[in-house]
């Protein structure tokens, strides 16, 4: 009960006491007036939120850091009485999503709409809604509120950088051994020729052999090479390093354009965020080049993406990386040693970690002896406020011939991922 209502009720009680004791007409008129104000205000407030519906439409339930989320809100008054003002209070968890609004003068059977555009600044899974409708009487004596149903979620993918080159290049990575198994798909691996049968496509006819044998001959194909690229992301709590940071408020279109520029992308000062961005960017880099890519990590839960190709696979990566956190207890060395044994010969493992323990280097060396190619991406936690010594890690990787990238805070990731440290050290 607000102070205005308490003051008015005391005034009503006092007016009736004076009117009943004095019997004067002026006192009774004042008592009737104050009582009428209370009653009319109450019923006005009671009716203010009745017959009102609110709807929200989200253009897409998936977005990416640096892109916009667009929501259209619609408030409709289905009652006979117009609404002087309606307050829409939104409880979405998406940062800087200012969807709350005060709507005025909604006429009978009238509708008001507005569009909310929010620049995504953080990856994650965020709640959209719920919405609470508030209103009251013109004097502000009574206030009514009504919760409106309609909750949803939006997934904000991590940002990616445009990687133009990655050493070792695609041509230098092992292609694997072909599966000697016939397939009806047209691939780049031709296994031989056979006689034409009804239903074979004309694009499969091998014309030189057909002309030589004087009968239709078609090509048979084998499946493409099976060597995959696996991204192992370290999400162990003890290996992560983070500096205090809060997302900046998008104040102007100029800020938005600068933030959306991938060449000037400002990442949170966290090894986890750098690792997630690098993992998403490398997955995009290899998938766009028709390589089969998979992912393995253990944070609060295990995030495992089976290797595959295509745009659908890229969305699987982004879905998984949008919600991962460095909350795991399994050291990265144990992850590589236990799960790396499932990798096939000539597969390529991309290890992304900030761990200074050389145990994961030894695990990569064991996989290397089995024919699994390895690439190490070392996130330098000393630039993220942590005191660590990477000398043994770096020496072990370079001595084993494992390509090493050392990523520091505020590095241009596209440039840092273009040339490994091993190549630089040979000049």
N, C-alpha and C positions, 0 to 999 in steps of 0.2 A: 504494500500500500504506500503510494507516494505522498509526499508532504502536502501537495496541492489538494489531494482528496481528503486528507485528515483535516486540513484547515477548513475546507468546505463543509464537511460533516459537523465539525464543531460549530460552525456558523449556523447550520440548519438547526442543531439542537438548541443553541442559544436563542435563535429567532423564535422557535416555538415556545420556549420557556417564557420569554418576554411577552409574546402574544397571549399566551394563556393566563399570565399573571396580570397584565394590564388591560386586556380586552380591546385594545385600540386597533382600528382598521389598518393603519399603516404597518403595525407589527405583524398582523396576519398576512398582509400583502407581501411583506418581505419574506415571511416564512414560506408562503406558497411559491414565491419566485425561486428561492434557494432550493426548495424541494423539487420543483419542476426541472431546474437545471440539472440536479443530480440524476433524476429519473431519465430525462431525455438524453443526457450524455451517456448514461449506461446503455440504453437501447441502441443509440447510435454506434457506440463502440462494438456492441454485440453484433450488429448487422454489418459492420465495416469489413469483416473478413469472410462473410458468408457469400456463397455464389461466385467465388473468385477461383480461377484455375490458373496455374502457371506451368509452362512447358519449356523444356530446354532441348535443343537439337545440336549435337556435336557433329561437325562435318566428318571427322575421322577420329577414331579412338586410338590412333597411333601417330606419334610425332617424333621429332628428333631435336636434340639440343641445337639451338640456333634457328629453329623453325617456329612457326606460329601455330597455336591452337585456336580455332574459331568456334565459338558457341553462339547460337541465336536463342534469345529468351523471348517468351511470349506470355503476356498476362491478359486474361480475358475476364470481363465482368458479365456474368450470366444473370445477375439479379436485376430487379426492377429499379432499384435505387442506384444512382451514380456514386462513385467512390471518390472522395476528395483527395486522399493520398493513400498509397500503399508502399510499405517498405519491404523489399525483397532482400533477405539476408542469406547469403550463400556460404556454406561451410566446406568448400572444396579445399583440398590440401595441396593443390598445385601452386608453387610459389608465384607470387605477384599476379594471381588470377583474380582480378577485381571485378567480380560478377555482381556484387551487391549493388542495389540501386533503389532510389526512391521514385516512384511513379505517381504522378499527380493527375487529377481530373480524368479518371477513367469513366466514360459515360456508360449508360445502360447498353448492354450487348456490344460494348466497345472493346477494342484490342489494342494494346501497345506492344511494340517489338523493339528490341535493340540487339546489337551485335557486340560481342566481347572478343577481342583478339589479344592473346597473351603470348609473349615470347618465352619459349621454354629455356630455362637456365640450368636445370638439373635433370639428370637421367633418373629413371625410377618409375614406379607404379603409383599413381596418385588417384585419389578419390575425387569424383565430381559430385557435389551435393553432400548432404541433403540441403533443402531450401526451406526456410521459415518465412511465413508471411505475417507481417505485423501491420496494425493500423490502430485507430482510436477515434475519439470524438474531436471536434474542432478546438475545444478548450484544453485538450491534453489531460483531462482528468482521469479517464480510463484508457487502458491500452489492452488490446487483444492480440493474440498471436496464434497461428495455426501451422503446424508442420505439414509440409507437402511431400508426398512420396516422389521417388525418382532419383535413385542413386546410380552412379556408373563409375567406371574406372577408365583411365587413360594411361597408356604406356609411352614413356618418353625414351626413345632410343639414345644410346651414347653418341657423341659426335664422332665423325670420321674425318680423316685428313686425306688429301689427294696424293697418293704415293705414285710417283711416275716411274721410279726404278727402285729395285730392291736387290741388293747383292748378297748372296749369289742370285743371279737372275733366273727366270723361268727356264731358260735353255740349259743352265748349269745344274738345275735340280734334277735328280734322277727321275726318269719317267716310269720306272718299274718294269716288270715282266708281263708280257701279254698273257691273258688267259687263253689257252688253246681250246676254245670252245666256240662252236658256230653260233651265230646270232642272226636274226632276221633284220636287225638294225643296220643301217649304212654307216660304217665307221671308217676311220683312216687305215685300219689294219685289214689288208686283203689276204685271205687264207688260201684261195685257189679258185678254180672254175668248175662248173658242173653243167649238165644239160639243162636246158630251159624246160620248166614245167608251167602249166597253166596257173596264172595268178602272180607270177614273177613280174616285177616292174621293168619297163623297158630301159630305165636308167641304170639297171644292173647288168645289162647285156655287155659282154666283153667282145667288141666288134673284131679286133684282130684275130682272136681265136675262132670266132664264128666264121670269118672269111676263110681261114686256113682249113677248118674241118668241114665247112659247108653245112653246118647246122648251128642252131642258136645255142650259145653258151652264155651263162651268167656267172657273175662274180659271187664268191662267198666271203663273208667277213667274220673277223674275230672281234671280241670286245676290246675296248681301248685299254691302255696300260692301267694297272691297278694301284700304283703308288700314290699315297695320299699325303696331304699336308695336315699335320696335327698341331693345334695351338694349345699349349699347356700354360695356364695362367695361375700364378701363385696368389692364393687368397688366404694364406696363413696369417693369423692376427699378429704374431710376433715379428713377421717380416715387413709389415706395412709401416709407413711413416707418413705423418700428416701434419701440416701447419694450420693454425687457426685461419678460417676463411668463411666468408658469407657471400652469397651470390649478389652481385651488384644489381641495383634496381634499373631496369630499362627505362630511361627517362625521355628519350627522344628517338625519332627515326634514324638519326645519324648514328646513335649508339647501336641501334639494332643492326644497321648495315655493317658497322665495324665488327660487331660480335659474330655476325653470320658469315663473315669472310673467313674461309678455312685457313688462309695463309696467316691470319692474325688471331687465331683461336686462342682464347685465354682459358686454360684448364685450371680447376681447383688444385692447390698445392698439395697433392696427395699421390703417393705412388700407386694407390689403387686406381684412381681416376686416370692417371697416365697409362697404366697397364691395360685398363678396359678400352681406352681410346685406341691404343696401339693394336690390341687384339681385334677390335672391330674393323680398323682400317686395313690390317693385313688380310683378314677374312674377305673383305670386299675386294682387295687387290687380287687375290688368287682366284676367287670365284668369277670375277669378270674375265679372267684369263682361262676359264674352263678347267680349273683344277678342282679336284675333290678335297674339301676341307672339313675337318672335325675339330672339336674342342673338348678339353677335359680340365676341370678345376674342382676344388673342394673348399668351399667357404662354410657358411652355416649349413648348407646342404650341398650335395654333389650336383654339379652342373655338367652334364655330359651331352654333347651334340654329335651324333653319328655322322661320319664323313659322307658328304654328298656334294652335288653340284647344283647350280642354277639359282635363280632369284629367290625361290622359296627357301633354300638353304640359308641364304643371307639373312632373311627375316627371322629364321630360327636362331641364328647367332645373335642378332640384335635383341630379340625377346629375352634370351638368356642373360646377355650382358647388361641389360637395362636394370636388373634387380640384384646383381651379385654384390656381396659385401666381403670385406676382408675380416671375416669372423670365424675362420676355420682354425682347427688345432693341429691339422696334419702338416708337418714340415714338407717343404717343396721337394727335398731329396727323397722322402718316402713316396711322394706322389709319382715322381718320375721313375723310381725304382720298381714300384709295385704295378703301376698301370702301363709303364713303357714296355713291359715284356709282351704286351698284346700287339705291339706294332709289327708290321711286316717289314721284311727286308726292302731297302730302298725307299721306305717312307721317310718323310722329313718332319722332324719335331722342332717347333719354335717355342723355346722356353722363355717366358716373360716373368721376371722376378726381381725383387729388391733384396733378396737374402744374401748375406755375406758368408754363410756357411759353405765351405767348398764341397760339402757332401753331395749337393746336386750336380756339381761338375763331375764328380766321380761316377755318378749315375749316368750322366750323358756319355761319358767315356765307355762305360760298359755297353750301352746301346750302340755306340759307334763300332765296337768290335763285332756286333751282330749285323752290321750293315745298315743301321738306321742313321740317316743323316741328321745332324743337329745344328741349330742356330740359336745362339743365346742373345737375349735382349735384357741387359742389366739396367735396372732403374737405380740410379745413384741416390741412395737415401741420405747421403751426407748433405745434399742440396735441399732436402726436405726436413731439415732440423734434427736428423739422427746422426749419432757418432758411430761410424762403422768403417772397417778396413777391408777393402776389396782387392788387395794386392794378391792374395793367394788365389782368389777366384779368377782374376784376370790372367794371372800367370798360367794357371791350369788350363784355361780355355785356349789361350794362344799356343801353348805348348802342344795341345792335342789337335791343333788345326781346326778348331771349331770357330766359325765366324762369330764375332762378338760386336754388339752394338751397346754403347754405354750412353744412356739417356739421362740428361740432367734437367732440372727444373728450368722452365722458360726456354728450352731448346726448340728450334724449329724442327718438328718431328719429321716432316718430309725430307729435310736435308740430313737429319741425323740418321735416318733409316736408309739413306742412299748408299753409304759406303761403310762397311764394317771396320772396326778398329784393327782387325788383323791385317786388312789390306793396307791401311795407313802405316802400320808399323813396319811394313816390308820396304817402304820407300826410303 
